[in-house]
Amino acid sequence: MTFAADDSANSAAGPEHDTSPAGAPARPTRYKAMSSLRSPDPIDPAEWQAALAQHAEFLLSGGGGGSWTTLVTTADTEVGAVFGVYVGPKGTAGAQAKLSHARLAGVELRGVDLSFADLCGVGCVNQDLSGANLRGCLATDSDFTGSQFTDATLAGADFSRSEMVGCDLRNADLTGADLEKVDLTNADLRGAQLAGARFPGAILDGARFD
């Protein structure tokens, strides 16, 4: 996703949120509209399992391989909410996972296949997504602070403006991923595949690449 150039996006002050790693000081919310839309409660396990089952059918029936068109509700990207429209095969069975603004906690995420899913604005803090497949997903304005993505497939995913502070991305496939304005402070990207990945406006303080 391409946002208008605005250096204030990397320093905008706002109400503090509770998504910093344990023991770390709270960090300000950069994009307040999306965090305010996020569910305060973890996703229901039954709802989660149903979404995964439907999404698996969607992918098996040819629903993968598309792309996302992203729109913002206002011209001011600091306060506007982002949403996506999937452009591509719809599949002949199941249903594409639409988990925007969900709080992904208390469920198994290791090795999960959410390729081409709508994860816009999700809260997924200090979770283990090692080996997960998020290829081509829309994860703009999400909060993945402190989460683990080792050996994950993230190629072509859109993480624009997301919080990925302290994330473990070692050996992850980020080929062609969109990391515009992502906060990657202290993230570990050693061994990650980064060909074609975009980093305009990303915060890379303390990030490790080798």
Backbone bond lengths (Angstrom), bond angles and torsions (degrees), N, CA, C in turn:
res aa  C-N    CA-C-N  psi(-1)  N-CA   C-N-CA  omega(-1)  CA-C   N-CA-C  phi
1 M - - - 1.453 - - 1.506 109.03 -
2 T 1.316 118.21 137.52 1.451 121.95 -179.67 1.514 109.76 -107.55
3 F 1.342 115.47 124.08 1.451 121.43 179.04 1.516 108.93 -109.51
4 A 1.336 116.36 152.85 1.446 120.29 176.41 1.521 109.21 -60.32
5 A 1.327 116.03 143.25 1.459 119.67 180.00 1.518 109.92 -61.10
6 D 1.319 116.08 128.81 1.465 120.88 -178.65 1.513 108.10 -160.92
7 D 1.328 116.58 98.17 1.460 120.40 -176.91 1.506 112.41 -62.30
8 S 1.346 118.09 -21.09 1.461 120.03 -178.85 1.517 111.33 -67.11
9 A 1.337 117.24 -17.41 1.468 119.98 -179.03 1.517 111.16 -63.27
10 N 1.332 116.35 -25.54 1.454 119.54 -179.01 1.517 113.34 -89.55
11 S 1.341 117.36 -2.95 1.450 118.45 -177.17 1.511 112.56 -139.34
12 A 1.322 116.75 9.30 1.457 119.27 -176.33 1.520 110.45 -62.02
13 A 1.311 115.39 130.04 1.456 119.27 178.43 1.512 109.48 -88.04
14 G 1.292 115.64 147.90 1.454 119.92 178.74 1.500 108.22 -161.72
15 P 1.315 118.37 -175.96 1.449 120.21 179.00 1.509 110.84 -62.64
16 E 1.315 116.80 142.44 1.449 119.85 -179.87 1.522 109.93 -72.05
17 H 1.342 115.18 149.91 1.452 119.36 -179.09 1.520 109.32 -122.39
18 D 1.307 116.17 176.63 1.459 120.52 -170.26 1.512 112.86 -105.99
19 T 1.342 116.94 31.78 1.455 119.45 -172.07 1.518 113.48 -108.63
20 S 1.306 119.34 14.47 1.455 120.07 176.67 1.527 109.45 -77.91
21 P 1.347 116.95 152.22 1.459 119.17 176.40 1.511 110.78 -57.40
22 A 1.313 116.53 155.25 1.453 120.99 -178.30 1.516 110.83 -54.85
23 G 1.330 116.13 131.82 1.445 121.64 177.75 1.518 114.26 87.06
24 A 1.341 117.83 -9.77 1.460 120.72 -179.63 1.515 109.71 -94.59
25 P 1.341 117.70 151.54 1.454 119.54 178.50 1.517 110.92 -66.14
26 A 1.321 116.40 149.73 1.460 120.62 179.51 1.519 109.88 -62.55
27 R 1.323 116.34 144.60 1.457 121.69 179.29 1.523 108.94 -106.82
28 P 1.334 117.63 149.99 1.462 119.63 -179.95 1.524 111.35 -70.65
29 T 1.299 116.61 147.62 1.456 121.80 174.87 1.524 108.55 -76.11
30 R 1.326 117.34 124.95 1.460 120.11 -177.28 1.521 112.41 -83.84
31 Y 1.321 117.51 -40.36 1.461 120.68 -175.87 1.517 107.53 -121.86
32 K 1.302 114.99 93.02 1.461 121.66 -164.70 1.522 113.91 -68.55
33 A 1.331 117.74 -31.99 1.464 119.34 -176.56 1.529 111.15 -62.51
34 M 1.321 116.74 -43.59 1.451 119.26 -175.31 1.522 111.87 -71.04
35 S 1.326 117.41 -40.12 1.460 118.60 179.67 1.523 111.13 -67.47
36 S 1.338 116.50 -30.49 1.465 119.08 179.62 1.523 111.97 -71.57
37 L 1.326 117.12 -22.77 1.461 121.43 179.30 1.532 112.49 -83.94
38 R 1.309 116.07 -15.10 1.461 120.51 -174.88 1.528 111.27 -68.14
39 S 1.333 116.11 139.37 1.457 120.91 179.88 1.532 110.13 -62.37
40 P 1.329 117.40 136.89 1.471 119.84 177.73 1.529 112.42 -77.19
41 D 1.314 117.26 -14.61 1.466 121.55 -175.09 1.527 110.93 -112.75
42 P 1.323 117.59 146.42 1.469 120.40 176.21 1.523 111.03 -60.41
43 I 1.318 115.42 151.94 1.451 120.39 179.59 1.532 109.96 -62.07
44 D 1.315 116.52 142.40 1.456 121.52 178.08 1.537 108.89 -66.99
45 P 1.335 118.43 129.87 1.473 120.54 -177.45 1.526 113.55 -56.19
46 A 1.336 117.41 -37.22 1.463 119.70 179.09 1.531 110.40 -67.26
47 E 1.328 116.10 -40.40 1.472 120.42 177.34 1.524 110.36 -63.49
48 W 1.311 115.87 -39.65 1.458 121.73 178.70 1.524 111.44 -62.26
49 Q 1.321 117.04 -49.04 1.461 120.75 -179.36 1.521 111.46 -63.34
50 A 1.325 116.52 -38.76 1.460 120.27 178.90 1.528 110.66 -65.17
51 A 1.336 116.55 -41.63 1.463 120.55 179.61 1.523 111.00 -63.96
52 L 1.338 116.55 -41.56 1.462 120.13 178.81 1.525 111.75 -64.09
53 A 1.336 116.39 -42.86 1.461 120.34 -179.36 1.526 111.00 -63.78
54 Q 1.330 116.02 -44.63 1.464 120.24 179.05 1.528 111.39 -65.17
55 H 1.333 115.78 -38.36 1.463 119.64 -179.22 1.528 110.68 -68.39
56 A 1.322 116.67 -37.64 1.464 119.84 177.75 1.529 110.63 -60.45
57 E 1.328 116.45 -41.99 1.467 120.12 177.54 1.525 110.96 -65.34
58 F 1.327 115.73 -39.83 1.463 121.43 178.07 1.526 110.45 -57.79
59 L 1.335 116.85 -45.82 1.462 120.74 -179.48 1.521 111.60 -69.18
60 L 1.330 116.95 -43.45 1.461 120.74 -178.64 1.527 112.18 -64.21
61 S 1.317 116.09 -28.07 1.471 119.85 -179.08 1.522 112.56 -92.07
62 G 1.330 116.66 15.76 1.462 120.21 173.30 1.509 115.26 96.16
63 G 1.322 118.40 15.91 1.461 119.67 -175.44 1.509 115.83 -81.26
64 G 1.330 119.41 -11.02 1.456 121.14 -178.40 1.515 112.72 -82.31
65 G 1.335 115.36 176.95 1.454 120.79 173.61 1.511 115.53 92.12
66 G 1.330 118.33 0.42 1.456 120.82 -179.24 1.523 112.03 -87.12
67 S 1.330 115.66 -165.74 1.461 121.79 179.34 1.525 108.46 -140.74
68 W 1.326 115.23 170.82 1.456 120.78 -177.13 1.527 111.57 -113.35
69 T 1.316 115.74 135.41 1.462 121.40 167.79 1.517 106.92 -102.78
70 T 1.329 116.65 123.12 1.459 120.37 -176.05 1.519 110.98 -105.11
71 L 1.311 114.89 142.59 1.461 122.30 -179.28 1.517 108.90 -131.06
72 V 1.329 116.87 152.54 1.458 122.36 178.33 1.520 107.86 -120.98
73 T 1.323 116.33 139.72 1.463 120.82 -173.77 1.524 113.40 -69.71
74 T 1.335 117.74 -22.64 1.470 120.67 176.86 1.514 108.52 -137.30
75 A 1.331 115.89 163.20 1.456 120.44 178.16 1.525 111.44 -68.75
76 D 1.311 116.87 -22.35 1.460 121.75 179.07 1.526 108.64 -85.30
77 T 1.337 116.87 101.12 1.463 120.00 -175.34 1.521 112.61 -70.31
78 E 1.332 117.49 -10.79 1.458 119.55 176.89 1.530 111.22 -71.89
79 V 1.313 116.83 -33.60 1.465 119.71 -175.49 1.529 112.80 -115.88
80 G 1.317 117.68 -13.18 1.456 120.33 -179.18 1.513 111.96 -75.51
81 A 1.312 116.35 150.57 1.461 122.05 176.82 1.529 109.42 -93.21
82 V 1.308 115.54 139.47 1.458 121.70 -179.31 1.520 109.92 -97.85
83 F 1.306 116.73 141.01 1.459 120.30 171.59 1.521 108.55 -143.27
84 G 1.320 116.26 162.24 1.449 119.76 -174.35 1.516 113.31 -125.21
85 V 1.317 114.98 151.48 1.463 122.84 174.45 1.528 107.13 -119.71
86 Y 1.321 115.93 123.76 1.464 120.88 -177.45 1.517 109.69 -80.83
87 V 1.322 115.46 128.71 1.460 121.64 179.35 1.519 107.86 -116.86
88 G 1.318 116.38 108.35 1.453 119.06 -178.75 1.511 111.08 159.30
89 P 1.339 116.49 -169.23 1.463 120.74 -179.11 1.520 111.55 -57.66
90 K 1.307 117.01 136.91 1.462 121.38 -178.08 1.527 112.95 -93.47
91 G 1.322 116.68 -12.99 1.455 118.23 -177.42 1.519 110.52 79.52
92 T 1.316 116.21 157.96 1.462 120.39 -178.04 1.523 112.45 -108.91
93 A 1.331 116.16 0.10 1.472 119.97 179.60 1.521 108.76 -151.32
94 G 1.317 115.00 163.53 1.452 119.83 178.17 1.514 112.07 68.58
95 A 1.327 115.94 -159.67 1.456 121.77 -179.16 1.518 109.36 -153.34
96 Q 1.306 115.87 136.99 1.455 121.08 177.79 1.527 110.40 -61.41
97 A 1.335 116.79 136.62 1.463 120.53 -179.66 1.528 110.24 -68.61
98 K 1.314 115.70 123.28 1.461 122.40 177.52 1.523 106.85 -119.48
99 L 1.320 114.39 93.17 1.454 121.45 -172.99 1.527 111.58 -112.96
100 S 1.322 117.32 21.89 1.458 119.85 -177.95 1.518 111.13 -56.08
101 H 1.332 115.23 135.76 1.471 124.88 177.30 1.531 113.57 70.03
102 A 1.331 117.53 7.22 1.470 119.49 177.39 1.527 109.81 -75.80
103 R 1.330 115.20 155.26 1.467 120.55 174.55 1.524 106.89 -104.71
104 L 1.336 115.46 107.26 1.458 121.43 -175.30 1.524 109.40 -89.23
105 A 1.303 115.37 94.18 1.465 122.47 179.42 1.520 107.68 -149.72
106 G 1.335 115.76 148.80 1.459 120.09 178.62 1.514 114.03 76.77
107 V 1.344 117.25 13.56 1.464 121.38 177.57 1.526 108.12 -129.73
108 E 1.328 116.27 159.59 1.460 121.26 -179.13 1.524 109.80 -78.03
109 L 1.347 116.20 122.63 1.454 120.99 -177.97 1.526 112.67 -116.61
110 R 1.321 117.94 -12.21 1.456 119.90 179.97 1.523 110.22 -64.81
111 G 1.330 115.43 126.59 1.451 120.94 176.73 1.515 114.96 72.09
112 V 1.309 118.18 8.64 1.455 121.23 -177.61 1.531 110.42 -66.97
113 D 1.325 116.99 145.87 1.465 121.45 177.97 1.524 109.30 -106.30
114 L 1.329 115.24 100.75 1.463 121.91 175.65 1.524 109.43 -120.88
115 S 1.328 115.83 34.04 1.459 119.19 177.67 1.526 110.00 -60.77
116 F 1.333 115.24 135.21 1.457 123.87 178.98 1.532 113.14 64.00
117 A 1.326 116.56 22.31 1.470 120.78 177.81 1.520 110.51 -88.93
118 D 1.318 115.63 161.68 1.465 122.41 175.54 1.524 108.18 -92.57
119 L 1.343 116.02 104.59 1.460 122.49 178.45 1.526 110.21 -116.15
120 C 1.301 116.50 24.44 1.463 121.42 -176.53 1.529 110.69 -60.39
121 G 1.329 116.13 124.01 1.456 120.22 174.66 1.517 115.44 75.57
122 V 1.330 119.24 14.24 1.468 119.24 -177.65 1.529 110.84 -71.61
123 G 1.329 115.08 155.57 1.446 121.83 170.44 1.518 107.75 -105.45
124 C 1.325 116.39 121.04 1.468 120.23 -175.53 1.520 107.50 -146.09
125 V 1.314 115.59 67.40 1.460 122.56 -169.83 1.528 111.40 -93.77
126 N 1.331 115.37 133.44 1.472 121.87 177.17 1.531 112.34 55.06
127 Q 1.332 116.09 42.31 1.459 121.61 179.95 1.521 110.71 -109.40
128 D 1.323 116.50 161.03 1.462 122.73 -179.60 1.528 109.61 -104.41
129 L 1.341 115.98 104.29 1.459 122.18 177.02 1.525 110.70 -111.10
130 S 1.317 117.01 27.42 1.458 120.03 -179.94 1.527 109.73 -59.45
131 G 1.331 114.86 133.96 1.453 120.49 179.31 1.515 114.65 73.95
132 A 1.321 117.95 4.94 1.472 120.59 -179.16 1.527 110.57 -71.24
133 N 1.321 115.71 154.85 1.463 121.76 176.15 1.523 108.74 -111.41
134 L 1.339 115.71 104.18 1.465 121.51 177.46 1.524 110.39 -115.27
135 R 1.311 116.02 25.82 1.464 120.50 -179.34 1.539 110.51 -52.41
136 G 1.334 115.62 130.83 1.454 120.67 173.28 1.512 115.46 65.73
137 C 1.328 118.11 13.62 1.465 118.76 -179.05 1.527 110.25 -79.79
138 L 1.313 115.97 162.57 1.462 122.49 174.13 1.517 107.75 -103.96
139 A 1.344 116.62 111.94 1.458 120.81 -177.80 1.527 111.13 -129.22
140 T 1.313 115.98 31.83 1.462 120.78 178.71 1.521 111.28 -60.43
141 D 1.343 116.27 142.01 1.465 123.18 175.56 1.524 113.70 59.33
142 S 1.318 116.75 28.64 1.464 120.87 178.77 1.524 110.51 -94.11
143 D 1.314 116.41 164.59 1.455 121.23 179.78 1.531 109.16 -119.37
144 F 1.334 115.63 104.61 1.461 122.37 179.50 1.529 110.88 -110.90
145 T 1.304 117.53 22.27 1.458 121.85 -175.87 1.531 111.80 -47.19
146 G 1.331 116.02 127.53 1.451 121.51 174.13 1.514 115.73 72.46
147 S 1.326 118.22 8.73 1.466 119.98 -176.82 1.523 111.86 -86.36
148 Q 1.315 115.38 160.40 1.460 122.98 -176.24 1.516 110.27 -107.54
149 F 1.360 115.19 126.09 1.461 121.64 -179.96 1.527 110.75 -124.76
150 T 1.308 119.02 27.20 1.454 119.95 -177.67 1.525 110.45 -59.63
151 D 1.338 114.48 132.71 1.478 122.44 178.12 1.533 112.65 62.52
152 A 1.317 117.79 17.29 1.472 120.66 179.67 1.523 110.91 -80.55
153 T 1.318 116.04 152.70 1.460 122.12 175.93 1.531 108.05 -99.12
154 L 1.323 115.38 109.20 1.466 121.50 -175.77 1.528 110.67 -123.33
155 A 1.315 116.63 16.86 1.464 121.46 -176.63 1.525 111.03 -58.64
156 G 1.323 115.55 132.33 1.460 120.59 176.55 1.506 115.20 71.70
157 A 1.320 118.04 4.96 1.465 120.89 179.66 1.524 110.11 -75.52
158 D 1.324 116.04 150.17 1.465 121.54 178.57 1.522 108.82 -107.12
159 F 1.337 115.97 104.05 1.460 122.23 178.65 1.533 111.70 -104.11
160 S 1.309 118.39 17.43 1.457 122.11 -174.11 1.525 112.12 -45.66
161 R 1.336 116.14 132.32 1.466 125.30 174.07 1.530 113.82 65.14
162 S 1.306 117.55 10.24 1.466 119.95 -178.56 1.526 111.53 -78.05
163 E 1.333 114.76 160.25 1.460 121.79 173.95 1.528 107.95 -94.61
164 M 1.345 115.47 116.49 1.468 120.56 178.51 1.526 109.47 -129.76
165 V 1.321 115.08 35.70 1.457 121.69 -179.50 1.537 110.06 -62.16
166 G 1.316 115.84 128.36 1.459 120.33 176.43 1.511 114.83 69.28
167 C 1.322 119.02 14.12 1.461 120.72 -179.11 1.528 110.89 -71.15
168 D 1.316 116.12 144.79 1.455 123.07 175.56 1.525 107.66 -97.22
169 L 1.328 115.55 103.66 1.463 121.86 -177.09 1.525 111.11 -113.01
170 R 1.314 116.99 24.76 1.450 119.59 -178.13 1.531 111.23 -61.29
171 N 1.326 114.28 131.97 1.475 122.71 177.33 1.521 113.31 62.30
172 A 1.323 117.42 15.58 1.467 119.79 176.55 1.522 110.01 -76.29
173 D 1.322 116.71 149.82 1.461 121.95 176.50 1.526 108.21 -93.11
174 L 1.332 115.85 102.65 1.469 122.30 179.68 1.525 110.44 -108.38
175 T 1.318 116.96 23.59 1.460 120.65 -179.61 1.527 110.67 -55.03
176 G 1.328 116.07 122.62 1.461 120.57 176.51 1.517 114.61 69.60
177 A 1.322 118.57 11.21 1.469 120.93 -179.65 1.530 110.49 -72.65
178 D 1.323 115.96 150.01 1.461 121.95 178.34 1.525 108.69 -100.65
179 L 1.335 116.24 111.10 1.454 122.58 -178.11 1.531 110.41 -116.97
180 E 1.319 115.48 31.71 1.461 119.63 -179.58 1.526 110.91 -62.66
181 K 1.335 115.39 127.38 1.463 123.22 177.16 1.532 113.47 58.88
182 V 1.320 117.27 22.00 1.463 120.78 175.99 1.530 108.96 -77.67
183 D 1.312 116.93 139.84 1.456 121.32 175.44 1.525 108.47 -89.57
184 L 1.330 115.40 102.93 1.466 122.59 -178.49 1.531 110.81 -107.53
185 T 1.313 117.27 27.81 1.453 121.10 179.08 1.530 110.40 -52.89
186 N 1.326 115.72 126.43 1.473 122.93 177.13 1.527 113.61 61.01
187 A 1.324 117.97 19.12 1.464 120.10 176.15 1.525 109.96 -75.16
188 D 1.310 115.83 152.52 1.465 122.22 179.98 1.530 108.54 -109.78
189 L 1.343 115.91 107.79 1.462 121.28 -178.93 1.521 112.00 -112.60
190 R 1.315 117.74 22.67 1.455 120.32 -179.72 1.532 110.75 -64.23
191 G 1.311 114.59 128.90 1.454 120.33 179.22 1.516 114.35 80.79
192 A 1.323 117.36 -0.81 1.470 119.82 -179.65 1.522 110.85 -71.76
193 Q 1.324 116.69 145.80 1.457 122.13 175.19 1.524 107.76 -86.66
194 L 1.328 116.62 117.54 1.461 121.14 -170.66 1.523 113.68 -120.18
195 A 1.334 117.47 10.29 1.464 119.74 -178.95 1.526 110.57 -58.08
196 G 1.330 116.03 124.84 1.457 120.79 177.39 1.514 114.91 77.67
197 A 1.327 118.32 -0.30 1.472 120.41 178.24 1.528 109.35 -70.52
198 R 1.325 116.46 145.08 1.464 122.42 -178.48 1.525 109.79 -107.80
199 F 1.364 115.96 133.49 1.458 121.26 -179.15 1.527 113.89 -126.84
200 P 1.334 121.69 23.42 1.469 119.02 -176.52 1.530 111.60 -61.23
201 G 1.340 115.37 127.87 1.452 119.93 177.70 1.510 114.83 74.38
202 A 1.338 118.02 4.74 1.464 120.27 -179.53 1.524 110.48 -69.70
203 I 1.326 116.48 149.77 1.453 122.51 176.63 1.526 107.12 -97.03
204 L 1.326 116.07 115.41 1.462 121.07 -171.61 1.525 112.24 -118.15
205 D 1.332 117.69 20.69 1.457 120.58 -178.55 1.529 110.44 -60.36
206 G 1.328 115.83 120.64 1.464 120.38 177.40 1.510 114.54 76.86
207 A 1.321 118.68 1.89 1.470 120.45 179.89 1.527 109.62 -69.52
208 R 1.323 115.96 141.95 1.463 121.47 -178.87 1.523 110.09 -109.47
209 F 1.341 115.81 128.83 1.448 121.25 -179.96 1.531 111.99 -114.92
210 D 1.330 118.07 -16.93 1.470 120.24 178.83 1.518 109.35 -157.79
